[in-house]
Amino acid sequence: MFTLPSKWNLVISTIVFVIAVWYIRRYLEEQGIPKSMTRGLLVFILAYMVSWGAGTAVDWLQEKVEGPQPAAQTSDDLLRLMKEVEQARH
């Protein structure tokens, strides 16, 4: 079932993405590959894959440390929760 990424996944993968873009651009410039749309797309895809891998590793590590996280709630759970909140107001 679908689970949302953790806060740490979002933070770490964003940082890793920025660092990966910097390193990949630097490497391609050292190789003498001219700037182009294809090079920009290559940088984006490679940085995305590295970032996704880092985020997956963070979620895996968090699950090993804290145990499995609950899956996303179904719409039935949400409707029941809304009814309980409405009843608590009165």
C-alpha positions in Angstrom: 0.0 0.0 0.0 1.1 3.6 -0.6 3.0 5.4 2.2 4.1 8.9 2.1 7.9 9.7 2.3 9.2 10.7 5.7 10.4 14.3 6.4 14.0 13.0 6.5 13.5 11.5 3.1 12.5 14.8 1.6 15.2 16.8 3.4 18.1 14.4 2.6 17.0 13.7 -1.0 16.7 17.4 -1.7 20.2 18.1 -0.4 21.6 15.1 -2.3 19.9 16.3 -5.5 21.6 19.7 -5.3 25.0 18.2 -4.5 24.6 15.6 -7.3 23.7 18.3 -9.8 26.8 20.3 -8.9 29.2 17.3 -9.2 27.7 16.0 -12.4 27.8 19.4 -14.1 31.4 19.8 -12.9 32.3 16.4 -14.3 30.7 17.0 -17.6 32.5 20.4 -17.9 35.8 18.7 -17.2 35.1 16.2 -20.0 34.5 19.1 -22.4 30.8 18.3 -23.1 29.2 21.6 -24.2 26.1 22.9 -22.5 22.9 21.8 -24.3 19.4 20.7 -23.6 20.5 17.0 -23.8 23.3 17.6 -21.2 20.8 19.4 -19.0 18.4 16.5 -19.2 21.2 14.0 -18.5 22.2 16.0 -15.4 18.6 16.1 -14.2 18.0 12.4 -14.7 21.3 11.3 -13.1 20.8 13.7 -10.1 17.2 12.4 -9.8 18.3 8.8 -9.7 20.9 9.5 -7.0 18.4 11.6 -5.0 15.8 8.9 -5.2 18.3 6.2 -4.1 19.3 8.4 -1.1 15.6 8.9 -0.2 14.9 5.2 -0.4 18.0 4.5 1.7 16.7 7.0 4.4 13.3 5.4 4.4 14.8 1.9 4.6 17.1 2.9 7.5 14.2 4.6 9.3 12.1 1.5 9.0 14.9 -0.6 10.4 15.4 1.7 13.4 11.7 2.6 14.2 9.9 -0.4 12.7 7.3 -0.3 9.8 5.2 2.8 9.5 1.4 2.7 9.1 0.2 2.8 5.5 -1.9 5.8 4.2 -5.4 5.8 5.5 -8.3 4.9 3.3 -11.1 7.3 2.5 -13.4 5.3 4.9 -11.0 6.1 7.8 -11.0 9.8 6.8 -14.8 9.9 6.7 -15.0 8.3 10.1 -12.4 10.7 11.5 -14.3 13.7 10.1 -17.6 12.4 11.8 -15.8 12.0 15.1 -14.3 15.5 14.9 -17.8 16.9 14.1 -19.3 15.1 17.0 -16.6 16.4 19.4 -17.4 20.0 18.4 -21.0 19.7 19.7 
